[in-house]
């Protein structure tokens, strides 16, 4: 393991003030060594405890040179039961126009995804998959958490959907 990657793993255990300050730190590491650049970006995107924004930015940079690996990682992030992984994937999807993002994100509407992930996916996909979004919203109305139920009802109201 490279010294730069080890340094990043240690430093990212601590919170940064903001995603932008975290990304500035990562950029400083990335600029130190060309050979360590891609392993660092891959780790940040795939596994790090960084902010979603930083993780997604690492994925976007990585995709410029290794698109196939990035989409394989995205598939894993989407299928993960960790809402942070899902949030990273969604943040990546929001920054790209690639149509593959819609099919991957659609999984969150019909799976056992975390309810918060489902709410975010509904907002992201409501104009593309309105029928699937409504089915997911109906299911969230019956979620045991009153907060999830309230959020689902609010989104339905904003969409003008009477379920």
C-alpha positions in Angstrom: 0.0 0.0 0.0 1.3 3.4 -0.9 2.2 5.9 1.7 -0.2 8.4 0.2 -3.1 6.0 0.4 -2.2 5.1 4.0 -2.1 8.8 4.8 -5.5 9.3 3.2 -7.0 6.4 5.1 -5.8 7.8 8.4 -6.8 11.4 7.7 -10.3 10.5 6.4 -11.2 8.8 9.6 -11.6 12.4 10.9 -14.3 14.7 9.8 -13.5 17.7 7.6 -15.4 21.0 7.9 -16.9 20.6 4.5 -16.8 18.5 1.4 -14.8 21.2 -0.4 -12.1 21.2 2.2 -12.0 17.5 2.1 -11.6 17.5 -1.7 -8.9 20.1 -1.5 -7.0 17.8 0.9 -7.5 14.9 -1.5 -6.4 16.9 -4.5 -3.2 17.8 -2.6 -2.5 14.0 -2.2 -3.4 13.2 -5.8 -0.9 15.8 -7.0 1.9 14.3 -5.0 2.3 11.1 -7.0 1.0 10.0 -10.4 1.5 6.3 -9.6 -0.6 6.6 -6.5 -3.3 8.7 -8.1 -5.6 6.0 -9.4 -5.4 3.6 -6.4 -6.2 6.6 -4.2 -9.2 7.8 -6.3 -10.5 4.2 -6.5 -10.4 3.8 -2.8 -12.0 7.2 -2.1 -14.8 6.4 -4.5 -15.4 2.8 -3.6 -14.7 2.5 0.2 -13.7 5.7 2.0 -15.6 7.3 4.8 -15.4 10.6 2.9 -18.4 12.9 2.1 -20.6 11.7 -0.7 -19.5 14.7 -2.7 -15.8 13.8 -2.4 -16.4 10.2 -3.2 -18.5 11.1 -6.3 -15.9 13.6 -7.5 -13.2 10.9 -7.1 -15.4 8.6 -9.3 -15.9 11.3 -11.9 -12.1 11.8 -12.1 -11.5 8.1 -12.2 -14.1 7.7 -15.0 -12.1 9.8 -17.3 -9.6 7.0 -17.6 -11.3 3.9 -16.4 -15.0 4.1 -17.2 -15.7 0.3 -17.1 -14.3 0.0 -13.5 -16.3 3.0 -12.4 -19.6 1.6 -13.6 -18.8 -1.7 -11.9 -18.1 0.1 -8.7 -21.3 2.1 -9.1 -23.3 -1.1 -9.5 -21.8 -2.3 -6.2 -22.6 1.1 -4.5 -26.2 1.0 -5.7 -26.6 -2.6 -4.4 -25.0 -1.8 -1.1 -27.2 -1.7 2.0 -25.1 1.2 3.3 -26.9 4.5 2.7 -23.5 6.3 2.4 -22.7 4.1 -0.6 -26.1 4.8 -2.1 -25.7 8.5 -1.5 -22.3 8.4 -3.3 -23.8 6.7 -6.3 -26.7 9.1 -6.4 -24.4 12.1 -6.1 -22.4 10.7 -9.0 -25.6 10.1 -11.1 -26.7 13.7 -10.5 -23.4 15.0 -12.0 -23.5 12.9 -15.2 -25.9 12.6 -18.1 -25.1 9.0 -18.8 -28.4 7.1 -19.3 -27.0 4.0 -17.4 -27.5 6.0 -14.2 -31.3 5.9 -14.6 -31.5 2.1 -14.8 -29.1 1.7 -11.9 -31.0 4.2 -9.7 -34.3 2.6 -10.6 -33.2 -0.4 -8.5 -33.8 1.7 -5.4 -37.5 2.0 -6.2 -38.2 -1.7 -6.2 -35.7 -3.2 -3.8 -35.1 -3.4 -0.2 -33.1 -0.2 -0.3 -32.9 1.9 2.8 -36.0 4.1 3.0 -34.0 7.3 3.0 -32.3 6.1 -0.2 -35.7 5.4 -1.7 -36.9 8.9 -0.9 -33.8 10.4 -2.6 -34.3 8.1 -5.6 -37.9 9.1 -5.9 -36.9 12.7 -6.2 -34.2 11.8 -8.7 -36.4 9.6 -10.9 -39.9 11.1 -10.5 -39.9 12.6 -14.0 -38.5 9.5 -15.7 -40.3 6.6 -14.0 -43.5 8.1 -12.6 -45.4 4.8 -12.2 -42.6 3.1 -10.4 -42.1 6.2 -8.2 -45.8 6.1 -7.2 -45.6 2.4 -6.2 -42.5 3.1 -4.1 -44.3 6.1 -2.5 -47.3 3.9 -1.6 -45.0 1.4 0.1 -43.2 4.2 2.0 -46.6 5.4 3.3 -46.7 2.2 5.3 -43.1 2.4 6.6 -42.9 2.0 10.4 -41.1 5.3 10.7 -43.4 8.3 11.0 -40.6 10.5 9.6 -40.4 8.3 6.4 -44.2 8.3 6.1 -44.3 12.1 6.4 -41.5 12.6 3.9 -43.3 10.3 1.4 -46.5 12.2 1.8 -44.7 15.5 1.4 -43.1 14.3 -1.8 -46.4 13.0 -3.1 -48.0 16.3 -2.4 -45.2 18.2 -4.2 -45.6 15.9 -7.2 -49.4 16.5 -7.2 -50.0 12.7 -6.7 -53.0 11.7 -4.7 -52.3 8.2 -3.4 
